[in-house]
């Protein structure tokens, strides 16, 4: 397993290289110039003054150099741990990431935890009680959850809170270390809204896999031997049905860092998602590149973790 993990880690290098080249080129071919955006805020009145400010800003930010030179310089700094300097916020990108990445991670972990807490048990119960009224209820809820767009789910949750309960999540974001209760009040609702969205396919997949497994010969043999139904369901069937579910959950876990941008905007959470949108709007190249690279690293790391979990769930799996 160690050699397999080492080879997978080596494969991260070309993947990350491809991502850096792609995002570097895309950002520079889309319309808009950060120098013009910054110059427009200087309050210059004449066109000549604006033009002079734009040229000065481009020289200051080294945007007048060839793209390849800019890329090599940025890559050199990244390899020594320097994520660059934010054109828009006028501070190191490492400070921005260090401030907002924990908020997004907290929201993502809370979302995934809520989704797994109710999606997997509902999927198991739905499979075990097939064609029972519980099964029909779970299937209807899953269809509704898969049909509603994520942004609409967030808006509906916010509407219900404000219209029926006359309550709004606190707008001034507080860190968990400062005010745990206020922090939980701000994050629990966007997490619940997104968890409702992703739990629908997880519960349906869990149900489908459980139905396949409980029809296997070894399950019938266990029943014939008099093994308790609870032991059959959770010790034999559930563990064997988990592999596709783990794959899907890992895939969604990687997507959460990018997907929470909708919930962060709807509920006013200043995390990586909102920062990425602001950085793109203001052509803040170093910030966009750093955030995309960090999201890529997290996604690749989760995929590696899921592959290693396979060996624990199914000892028959061998790593070549």
N, C-alpha and C positions, 0 to 999 in steps of 0.2 A: 504493500500500500504506500509506503514511503517513497519508493521509486516512481510509482504512478503519480503521486502528488507532486513530486519534483518535476516530472515531465510536463504536467499540466501547468505548473507555475512558469516553466520556460516558454510555453505557448502563449502566456500572457503578453510577452514582449512584442511579437508581431501584431497581435490584436491591438494593443495600446498604441503602437506606432501608427497603424492604419487609422485609428480613431483620431489621434492628434493631427495627422495630415488632413483628414477629411474635414474636421471642424475648423482647422486653420484656414483652409482654402474656402470653405463655404461662407465663413464670416466675412471674408474679404471680397467676395463676388456679389453679395447682396447689396442692394442700394442703401446709401447712407454713409456718412463719414462722422466719426466721433469728434474730429477736430471742428467740423462745422457746427455740431451740436453744442460743444463747449464754447465756441466763439459766439454763438447766438445768445449765450447767457451773460456775456461780458458787458452788454448794453451799448456796444458801439453803434453809432448812428450812420456813418457813411459806409458805402460799399468798399471803399479803399481800406478803411480801418478794419472792417470785418475780414477782408481778404488777407491783410497783413497778420491779423490775429490767427487765422486758420493756418497760415504758413508757419507761424511761430510755434503753434501748438503741435503741428505735425513734426517739426524738427525736435521739439521737446520730448514727444512720445516716440520718436524714431520711426514714425510712419512713412517718412520720405525714403526710407531704405527699401531695397528689393524684398519681396515677400520671402524668398528663400533665406535671406540674411535675418529677417525678423524671426522666422521659424527656428533656425539654428540657435539664435540667441535665446529664444524662449525655452527651447528644449534643454539647452545647457544649464539655464537657471533652474529648471524643474528638476533636473537630475541631482542638483545639490540642495533641493528642498525649498527653492524660492519659487512661489507660485505667481510672482509678478506683482504689479501695482495697479490698483483699480483706477481707470481713467475717470470714472463717474463719481465714486465715493471718496476718491482722493486719500486712499489708505491701502496698506498691503492686503492682497487677496487672502493671505493666510489668516488675517484677523477676521475677515468677513466669514470665511469658511468655519473657523473655530467658533464663531458666535452663533451661526445659523444651522450648521450641520447637526449639532445635538438636538435641536428642536425638530428637525425633519426626521431624524432617526427615532426620536421618542414617539412622534406621531405614527411613523411606519410600524414600529414594534407594537404599539398599542392597537393599531388597526388590525394587524395580523393576529394578535392574541385574541381580540374579540371575535374575529372571523372564525378562528379555529375552535374557540370555546363553544360556539353554537352550531357551526356548519357541520363539523365531523360527527358529533353525537346525533344531530338530526338526520344526517345521511345514513348512519348505522341503524337508527330506529326505523327510518323509512323502509330500509331494505328488509329488516327482520320482520316488520309488520306490513309486508307488501299487500296492497289493495285494501288495507284497513283505512279508517277515516284519518288516522294520523299520517299515513302515507300520502293521502290526497292533499292534506293541508300543507305538508312539507313541499310537495311538488308544485302546488299553486304558488306558495311563497317564493320558491326558487324561480319560477317563470316570471313572476312580477319583478323580482330583484334583477334578473337578467335583462328585462325589457326596459327598465328605467335607465336613462343615461346618468352617468356619475354626477354631473353638475346639477341635474334635476333632483337627484336624491339629496344632495347637500342643501339646495334651496328649500326643498320640502321640509327637511328637518329644522332648518332655521325658521321657516314660516310657522311650523307647529309650535316651536318654543316661544316665539314672540306673540303670535296671535291667540293661542289657547292658554298658554301658561304665563304670558306677560313677563317673560324672562329673556334677557339677552346675555350671551357669553361676554365676559369682561373684554373690552377692546384693548386695554393697555396690557400687552403681553408681559407675563411674569415668569421668570425661570423657576424650575422645580425646587432648586436650592433656596430660593428666596421665599416663595409662597407656594407650597405643594398643593394646597386645596384650590387656590385660584388657577394654578397651572393645569390641574386636572380638569377643572370646569371649562377651561379654554380648549383643551385637546380631546376630551371624551366625546364631544358631539361630532366634530369632523371625523374622528376615528370610527365612531359608530355608523356614520353615514357611508363611509367608504367600506367598512366591514360588511354592511348589508349588501353592498354591490358585489363584492368579491366572494362573499359566503355562498351566494346562489350557485355558481358553477362548482364550487368545492363540495357542497352538499350533494349536488346531482352526480358528480363524479364518484364521491364516496358511496352513494347508493348503488350506482351501476357496478362498481367493483365488488362491493359486498354481495350483490345478487349473483355475480359470476362465481365468486369463491364459495358461497354457501351451497352451491349446487354441485360442488366437486365430490368425487368419490370418498376422499378421506374425511370429509365432513359427515357424510352419511355413515361412514364406518364408526366415527366417534360417537354419533348418536346411538348407533346399534350397540355399542359397548356400554352405554349408560352414562356417558360423560354429561355433566350438567350443561344446560343450554348456555348459561352465562359464560362458562369456561370455553365452550365451543366458539361462541361469538367473538370474545375478546382475546382469547389466547391463541386460537387457531385461525379463524377467518379474518379478523380485523388486521392482524399484522401482515398477512399475505396480501390484503387488499390495499395496503398503504403505499406501495411503490409508486403507482401512477399519481396518487394524491400528493405524495411528497414532491414529485417532479413539478406538478402544477403549482403547489404552494411556493416552491423555490423560484419558479418563474415569476409568480406574482410578487414575491418578496423583492426581486430585483426591479420590477416595474414600479413598486411603491415609491421609491425615491423620486421618480419622474412623475408618477401619477398623482402624488399628493399636492401638486401645484394647484389643482382645481379646488381642493378643500382648503388649502392655505389662502387662496384668494377669497373664497366665499366666506370663510370664518375669520379672515384677517390675521392669520398666523404668519409672522415674519420668518419664514424658513428658507430652505434652499430653492424651493420651487418658485416663490415670488421673487427671490433674488435673481434667479436665472431669467425670468421674464423681463424684469427691469433691466438687467444687463444686456439682453438682446435688443430691447427697445432703444437703449442708449449706445449700442455698438461698443460695449465695454468688453473688448476682446479678451483680456487676461482673465476676467471673472468668468466669462462663459466657458473658456477653455478649461479652467481649473474645475468648475462644477461638473462639466460633462465628463472629464477624466475621472473624477472621484466617483461619479455614478457608474461609470464603466468598470472601475476597480471593484466596487461593491457587487455589481451584477456578476462579474467573473468569479469573485470570491464565493458568492452564494452558489453558483453552479458547481464549483469544486466541492463545496461542503455537501451539497445534495448527492453528488457522486459517491462521496465517502460514506454518507449515511446509508446508501444502498447496501453496502457490505455488512452493516450492522443489522439492517432489517432482514436481509436474505443472505445467510452465510454461504449459499451456493454460488454467489457472485464472486468471481475471481478477477483481479486486476492484472491485465497483461503488461 
